[in-house]
Amino acid sequence: PVTAGSIVVPYGHVIGNEKWRGSEVAQRLQGKVRLIFEDGLGLVDFHLSNRTCILLISEADTVAGDEFKRRLVRFRNASSLRGIVIVEKTQISDQYYLGVQKLVVLELGMVLLPVTNQGEASQLIIQLVSFCVGEQSRNRGANPFLRKRRAQLAEPAVLQAVQQIPGVGKTKALLLLQQFGSIHRLCNASIDELEEVVGRTVAQQIYNF
């Protein structure tokens, strides 16, 4: 069951599925966000504010078989929450990645973010938490501290993730993150918005990806 929707997550907090307690991703989140573990999140791994959920697919999950695919389909079918899928993509699991991408992006219509390890996954979660806090500040009036935080250069892991997009090198990745502030906003950008930063051809590649 998808039970996470009944939980109200305060801004700046992350509710983590109990199964991730003691993992590398949880350890790296400690001190960066307010992380609380719950045993009743069902299919969800990490629940953020603003009805956003993280489904974290490990290298072991992709290599072990199709159980993770069934979990993703059940989540999509049963939930009105905004699901973001973070998947570990390494040399071992690389051969499975195209299948995962097809399922998540084309068939389920969810956002897919590849990472090489749990450390990068934690950085992306921190970035998404910052985005949720930023959304709140825009709704309640500008907060100069949060604006300053968003203006800083991107975390290396986030920058690396954006460089996974075809046609996007380090320079274009920096420009995109400076313009949009987070991967979440980049994922939701229109072709016209992207074109203003990187030109029509690359904008189309990013949008398709």
C-alpha positions in Angstrom: 0.0 0.0 0.0 1.0 3.6 -0.5 0.5 4.9 3.0 2.8 8.0 2.8 0.1 10.3 1.4 -1.6 10.5 4.8 1.6 11.9 6.4 2.1 15.7 6.5 5.8 16.3 6.2 7.0 19.7 7.5 9.3 21.7 5.2 12.9 20.8 5.6 12.1 17.4 7.0 12.4 13.9 5.3 10.5 10.9 6.5 12.5 7.8 5.7 11.4 4.2 5.4 12.7 2.2 8.3 14.5 -0.2 5.9 17.0 2.5 5.1 18.0 3.1 8.7 21.8 2.7 9.0 22.4 2.9 5.2 24.9 5.2 3.6 22.2 7.4 2.2 20.6 7.9 5.6 24.0 8.6 7.3 24.8 11.3 4.7 21.4 12.9 5.1 21.8 13.2 8.9 22.8 16.7 9.8 21.8 18.1 6.4 18.0 17.6 6.7 15.8 16.6 9.6 15.5 12.9 9.0 12.8 10.8 10.8 12.2 7.1 10.3 8.8 5.6 10.0 7.8 1.9 9.6 4.6 2.6 7.7 5.6 4.2 4.4 4.6 1.2 2.3 6.1 1.5 -1.2 7.8 4.8 -0.6 11.5 5.1 0.5 11.7 8.8 1.4 8.7 11.2 1.8 9.4 14.9 1.4 7.1 17.9 1.9 4.8 19.1 -0.9 3.6 15.6 -1.6 6.9 14.5 -3.2 8.2 11.0 -2.7 11.5 9.3 -3.5 11.6 5.7 -4.7 15.2 4.6 -4.5 16.2 1.7 -6.7 19.6 0.3 -5.7 22.1 -1.5 -7.9 21.1 -4.8 -6.1 17.4 -4.1 -7.0 18.1 -3.8 -10.7 20.3 -6.8 -10.9 18.1 -9.1 -8.7 15.0 -9.1 -11.0 11.7 -7.4 -11.7 10.4 -6.9 -8.2 11.4 -3.2 -8.2 9.4 -2.8 -11.5 6.3 -4.2 -9.8 6.8 -1.8 -6.9 7.0 1.2 -9.3 3.9 0.2 -11.2 2.0 -0.3 -7.9 3.0 3.1 -6.7 2.0 4.8 -9.9 -1.4 3.0 -10.0 -2.2 3.6 -6.4 -0.9 7.1 -5.7 -1.6 10.7 -6.4 1.8 11.6 -4.9 4.6 13.1 -7.0 7.1 10.2 -7.4 10.7 10.8 -8.3 12.8 7.7 -9.0 16.5 7.7 -8.2 18.3 4.7 -9.6 21.9 3.6 -9.0 23.6 3.3 -12.4 27.0 1.6 -12.3 29.1 -0.6 -14.6 27.4 -3.6 -13.1 23.8 -2.3 -13.6 24.4 -0.2 -16.7 23.0 -2.9 -19.0 19.6 -2.7 -17.2 19.4 1.1 -17.2 17.7 1.6 -20.6 14.9 -0.8 -19.6 14.4 1.1 -16.3 14.4 4.4 -18.2 11.7 3.2 -20.6 9.5 2.0 -17.8 9.8 5.0 -15.5 9.8 7.8 -18.0 7.9 6.6 -21.0 5.4 4.2 -19.5 4.8 5.6 -16.0 5.5 9.3 -16.7 7.7 9.7 -13.6 11.0 11.6 -13.2 14.1 9.4 -13.3 17.5 10.6 -11.9 20.5 8.3 -12.3 23.3 8.3 -9.6 26.5 6.2 -9.2 26.2 5.6 -5.5 24.1 6.3 -2.4 26.2 9.4 -1.6 25.0 11.0 -4.8 21.5 9.9 -4.0 21.6 11.7 -0.7 22.9 14.9 -2.4 19.9 14.8 -4.8 17.4 14.3 -1.9 19.0 17.3 -0.1 18.6 19.3 -3.3 15.0 18.4 -3.6 14.4 19.3 0.1 15.9 22.7 -0.6 13.6 23.1 -3.6 10.5 22.3 -1.4 11.7 24.9 1.1 12.3 27.4 -1.7 8.7 26.8 -3.0 7.4 27.5 0.5 9.4 30.8 0.7 8.0 32.0 -2.7 4.5 31.2 -1.4 5.0 33.1 1.9 7.2 36.0 0.6 10.8 36.1 -0.3 13.5 35.0 2.1 16.9 36.4 1.1 18.8 33.6 2.9 17.1 31.0 0.8 17.7 33.0 -2.4 21.4 33.2 -1.5 21.5 29.4 -1.0 19.9 28.7 -4.4 22.4 31.1 -6.1 25.4 29.1 -4.9 27.1 26.7 -7.3 25.5 23.3 -7.6 26.6 20.4 -5.5 29.1 18.2 -7.5 26.7 15.2 -7.4 23.8 17.3 -8.8 26.1 18.7 -11.5 27.3 15.2 -12.4 23.7 14.0 -12.7 22.8 16.9 -15.1 25.8 16.0 -17.3 24.2 12.5 -17.9 21.8 14.3 -20.3 22.9 13.8 -24.0 24.5 17.0 -25.3 25.1 18.6 -21.9 28.7 19.0 -20.8 29.9 20.7 -17.6 29.5 24.3 -18.9 25.9 23.8 -20.0 25.1 21.8 -16.8 26.3 24.8 -14.7 24.3 27.2 -16.8 21.2 25.1 -16.5 21.5 24.8 -12.7 22.2 28.5 -12.3 19.1 29.3 -14.4 16.7 26.7 -12.9 18.2 26.3 -9.4 17.4 22.5 -9.0 17.0 19.3 -11.0 13.3 19.3 -10.2 12.7 22.7 -11.9 14.9 21.6 -14.8 12.8 18.5 -15.3 9.7 20.6 -15.5 11.1 23.3 -17.8 9.5 23.9 -21.3 11.5 23.7 -24.5 11.3 27.5 -24.8 12.7 28.0 -21.3 15.6 25.6 -22.0 16.3 27.2 -25.4 17.0 30.5 -23.7 19.9 28.9 -21.9 21.4 26.3 -24.3 19.9 26.8 -27.8 17.2 25.0 -29.6 19.0 21.7 -30.5 20.2 20.9 -27.0 16.9 22.1 -25.5 15.1 19.5 -27.6 17.6 16.8 -26.4 17.1 17.8 -22.7 13.3 17.9 -23.1 13.2 14.4 -24.8 15.5 12.9 -22.2 
